[in-house]
Amino acid sequence: MSDARDGFDAIGVVVDWIDACKQRRLDDLLDLYDATATVECCEGGSFRGRSEMERYWRPRLARARSDAFEIDVLMPDKDGVTLDYRGYDGFPVRTYFRFTSMGKISLTACEPIRAAA
């Protein structure tokens, strides 16, 4: 995982990401991603590059619930950062973040968090 020694704070980038989502700041959200980044969404499918990511994010931010984007767990891992939070629809999701060496998000991969049986 990258940290301040590598020139960027991966946890800080993820906090900026969740803040941009909460505040529905689409341009700020997209600016955190590398130009060739990929979003792998919970519903299946992937979106690559800024225009496709905008197509993915714009409707989700527009219809986000008031309790969306609340952090449950934020943890560094060996390849980046893992974030458990409330998705735009209020349901718990886990997103894995991977980064470029310049501190831009190269990949977000989402999966729903299933309640324990």
C-alpha positions as CSV (number, residue, x, y, z in Angstrom):
1,M,0.0,0.0,0.0
2,S,1.2,3.5,-0.7
3,D,1.6,6.0,2.0
4,A,3.0,9.5,2.5
5,R,6.5,8.1,1.8
6,D,5.4,7.3,-1.7
7,G,4.2,10.9,-2.2
8,F,0.5,10.3,-1.5
9,D,-1.8,9.2,1.3
10,A,-4.0,6.4,0.0
11,I,-6.4,6.7,3.0
12,G,-6.7,10.4,2.4
13,V,-7.6,9.8,-1.3
14,V,-10.4,7.4,-0.2
15,V,-11.6,10.0,2.3
16,D,-11.7,12.6,-0.4
17,W,-13.5,10.1,-2.6
18,I,-16.3,9.4,0.0
19,D,-16.6,13.2,0.7
20,A,-17.1,13.9,-3.0
21,C,-19.7,11.2,-3.2
22,K,-21.5,12.5,-0.1
23,Q,-21.5,16.0,-1.4
24,R,-22.5,14.9,-4.9
25,R,-19.4,16.6,-6.5
26,L,-19.1,14.5,-9.7
27,D,-16.2,16.4,-11.2
28,D,-14.2,16.2,-7.9
29,L,-14.9,12.5,-7.7
30,L,-13.8,11.9,-11.3
31,D,-10.7,13.9,-10.8
32,L,-9.5,11.4,-8.2
33,Y,-9.4,8.7,-10.8
34,D,-6.6,8.2,-13.4
35,A,-7.7,8.9,-17.0
36,T,-7.6,5.2,-17.8
37,A,-9.1,3.9,-14.5
38,T,-11.8,1.3,-14.3
39,V,-14.9,1.1,-12.1
40,E,-16.1,-2.5,-11.5
41,C,-19.6,-2.1,-10.2
42,C,-21.6,-4.2,-7.7
43,E,-24.3,-4.8,-10.3
44,G,-21.9,-6.3,-12.8
45,G,-20.1,-4.6,-15.6
46,S,-17.2,-2.2,-15.7
47,F,-16.6,1.4,-16.8
48,R,-13.3,2.6,-18.1
49,G,-12.1,6.2,-18.6
50,R,-13.7,9.4,-17.5
51,S,-16.7,9.5,-19.8
52,E,-17.8,5.9,-18.9
53,M,-17.2,6.6,-15.2
54,E,-19.3,9.7,-15.5
55,R,-22.0,7.6,-17.1
56,Y,-21.8,5.2,-14.1
57,W,-21.6,7.8,-11.3
58,R,-23.9,10.6,-12.5
59,P,-27.2,8.7,-11.9
60,R,-26.0,7.1,-8.7
61,L,-25.1,10.5,-7.1
62,A,-28.3,12.0,-8.4
63,R,-30.5,9.4,-6.7
64,A,-28.4,8.8,-3.6
65,R,-30.3,8.4,-0.3
66,S,-29.6,10.8,2.5
67,D,-27.8,8.1,4.5
68,A,-25.6,7.1,1.6
69,F,-21.8,7.1,1.7
70,E,-21.4,6.7,5.4
71,I,-18.2,4.9,6.3
72,D,-18.4,1.7,8.3
73,V,-14.8,0.5,8.0
74,L,-11.8,2.0,6.2
75,M,-8.6,-0.1,6.2
76,P,-5.4,-0.2,4.3
77,D,-4.4,-3.5,2.7
78,K,-1.3,-4.6,1.0
79,D,-2.5,-3.5,-2.5
80,G,-4.4,-0.3,-1.6
81,V,-7.4,0.4,0.6
82,T,-10.6,-1.4,1.4
83,L,-13.7,0.6,2.3
84,D,-17.0,-0.7,3.7
85,Y,-19.7,1.9,3.5
86,R,-23.3,2.6,2.6
87,G,-23.8,2.7,-1.1
88,Y,-25.9,5.3,-2.9
89,D,-29.0,3.1,-2.2
90,G,-28.2,2.8,1.5
91,F,-27.1,-0.8,1.3
92,P,-23.7,-1.9,2.7
93,V,-21.0,-2.4,0.1
94,R,-17.2,-3.1,0.1
95,T,-15.0,-1.3,-2.4
96,Y,-11.4,-2.1,-3.1
97,F,-9.2,0.8,-4.2
98,R,-6.0,0.5,-6.2
99,F,-3.7,3.4,-7.1
100,T,-1.2,4.6,-9.6
101,S,2.2,5.6,-8.4
102,M,1.0,9.2,-8.8
103,G,-1.8,8.7,-6.2
104,K,-4.7,8.5,-8.7
105,I,-7.2,5.8,-8.3
106,S,-6.6,3.1,-11.0
107,L,-9.4,0.8,-10.0
108,T,-12.4,0.6,-7.8
109,A,-14.0,-2.8,-7.5
110,C,-17.3,-3.1,-5.5
111,E,-19.1,-6.0,-4.0
112,P,-22.2,-6.1,-1.8
113,I,-21.8,-7.0,1.8
114,R,-24.1,-9.8,2.7
115,A,-25.6,-9.9,6.2
116,A,-24.3,-12.8,8.3
117,A,-26.7,-15.7,8.5
